[in-house]
Amino acid sequence: MATALKLSDELIDLAKPHAAAEHRSVPKQIEYWARLGKAVEDNPELPFHFIKDTLLAVAEANAGQVSEYKFSV
């Protein structure tokens, strides 16, 4: 369920170039930052880039962009 929020003009302005660079809307960029921030707070012992890469891997798996890994013997 979507909920309307009042956000500062400063946050909106900060999100605009990031949204454009990542081909997201401004609301989706802010939503991404919120999810990432929550994951970082939930896992303070993990490096930021590890968390970011893990979220990307989960999104790729959910989109069906996975392949079986073959171990070399």
Secondary structure, DSSP 4 states (H G I P E B T S, - for coil): --------HHHHHHHHHHHHHTT--HHHHHHHHHHHHHHHHH-TTS-HHHHHHHHHHHHHHHTT---------
